[in-house]
Amino acid sequence: MAEVEIGMITDFFSRPVVAAIELTGELKAGDKIHIKGHTTDIEVIVNSMQIHNQSVPAAQAGDAVGIQVTDRVRPGDKVYKITD
């Protein structure tokens, strides 16, 4: 499995459990991502994402998106897209 860096966590909200990601690459619903940081190491399948509280099927570099995550993430954590 290869990983390509596509962004960084900018914020985390505990209710609902959502991460804000500043993208440097493309991300779309259905993609599998790996969030890695000093104390973070989780993999998540992007079921849906939002830009300014509007659901979108895909986002590009420069977009800030919100996605649901399974555990706490921290600002500065790197986001990688897992490619087969």
The 8 nearest C-alpha neighbors of each residue, nearest first, counted from 0:
[[1, 83, 82, 81, 2, 80, 3, 31],
 [0, 2, 82, 81, 83, 3, 80, 79],
 [1, 3, 81, 80, 79, 82, 4, 0],
 [2, 4, 79, 80, 5, 81, 1, 82],
 [3, 5, 79, 78, 6, 80, 2, 77],
 [6, 4, 24, 23, 79, 22, 78, 3],
 [7, 5, 22, 23, 78, 21, 4, 77],
 [6, 8, 77, 78, 21, 20, 76, 75],
 [7, 9, 20, 74, 76, 75, 19, 10],
 [8, 10, 74, 19, 20, 7, 75, 21],
 [11, 9, 19, 74, 8, 18, 73, 12],
 [12, 10, 18, 17, 19, 72, 73, 13],
 [11, 13, 17, 16, 14, 18, 15, 10],
 [12, 14, 16, 15, 11, 17, 71, 18],
 [15, 13, 16, 12, 17, 11, 67, 18],
 [14, 16, 13, 17, 12, 67, 68, 18],
 [17, 15, 13, 14, 12, 67, 68, 18],
 [18, 16, 67, 12, 66, 68, 15, 11],
 [17, 19, 11, 66, 65, 10, 20, 67],
 [18, 20, 65, 10, 9, 64, 8, 11],
 [19, 21, 8, 64, 7, 63, 9, 22],
 [22, 20, 63, 6, 7, 62, 8, 9],
 [23, 21, 6, 60, 24, 61, 62, 5],
 [22, 24, 60, 6, 5, 61, 21, 25],
 [25, 23, 5, 60, 22, 59, 6, 26],
 [24, 26, 59, 60, 58, 5, 27, 22],
 [27, 25, 58, 57, 59, 24, 30, 28],
 [26, 28, 57, 56, 30, 29, 58, 25],
 [27, 29, 45, 47, 46, 56, 30, 57],
 [28, 30, 45, 46, 44, 27, 31, 47],
 [31, 29, 45, 28, 44, 27, 32, 26],
 [32, 30, 44, 81, 43, 80, 45, 29],
 [33, 31, 80, 43, 79, 81, 42, 44],
 [32, 34, 42, 79, 41, 78, 35, 80],
 [35, 33, 78, 41, 40, 77, 42, 79],
 [36, 34, 40, 39, 77, 76, 33, 78],
 [35, 37, 76, 39, 38, 77, 40, 34],
 [36, 38, 39, 35, 76, 40, 73, 75],
 [39, 37, 36, 40, 35, 73, 72, 76],
 [40, 38, 36, 35, 37, 72, 41, 34],
 [39, 41, 35, 34, 36, 38, 42, 33],
 [42, 40, 34, 33, 39, 43, 35, 70],
 [41, 43, 33, 32, 34, 44, 31, 40],
 [42, 44, 32, 31, 45, 33, 68, 41],
 [43, 45, 31, 30, 46, 29, 32, 42],
 [44, 46, 28, 29, 47, 30, 43, 31],
 [47, 45, 28, 29, 44, 48, 67, 66],
 [48, 46, 28, 45, 66, 54, 49, 56],
 [49, 47, 66, 65, 54, 55, 64, 28],
 [48, 50, 54, 53, 65, 52, 64, 55],
 [49, 51, 64, 53, 52, 63, 65, 54],
 [52, 50, 53, 49, 64, 65, 63, 54],
 [53, 51, 49, 50, 54, 65, 48, 64],
 [54, 52, 49, 50, 51, 55, 48, 64],
 [55, 53, 49, 48, 50, 52, 56, 47],
 [54, 56, 57, 49, 48, 53, 50, 58],
 [57, 55, 28, 27, 54, 47, 48, 58],
 [58, 56, 27, 55, 26, 28, 59, 25],
 [59, 57, 26, 25, 27, 62, 60, 56],
 [60, 58, 25, 62, 24, 61, 26, 22],
 [59, 61, 23, 24, 22, 62, 25, 58],
 [60, 62, 22, 23, 59, 21, 63, 24],
 [63, 61, 22, 60, 59, 21, 64, 58],
 [62, 64, 21, 20, 22, 50, 61, 19],
 [65, 63, 50, 20, 49, 19, 62, 48],
 [64, 66, 19, 49, 18, 48, 20, 17],
 [67, 65, 48, 17, 18, 68, 47, 64],
 [66, 68, 17, 16, 18, 69, 65, 45],
 [67, 69, 17, 70, 16, 66, 43, 18],
 [68, 70, 67, 16, 43, 71, 41, 42],
 [71, 69, 68, 72, 16, 41, 39, 13],
 [72, 70, 73, 69, 11, 16, 13, 68],
 [73, 71, 39, 11, 70, 18, 74, 76],
 [72, 74, 76, 75, 11, 8, 71, 10],
 [75, 73, 9, 8, 10, 76, 72, 11],
 [74, 76, 8, 7, 73, 77, 9, 36],
 [77, 75, 36, 8, 35, 74, 7, 73],
 [78, 76, 7, 35, 34, 6, 36, 75],
 [79, 77, 34, 6, 7, 5, 4, 33],
 [78, 80, 4, 33, 3, 5, 32, 2],
 [79, 81, 32, 3, 2, 31, 4, 82],
 [80, 82, 2, 32, 31, 1, 79, 0],
 [83, 81, 1, 2, 0, 80, 3, 31],
 [82, 0, 1, 81, 2, 80, 31, 3]]
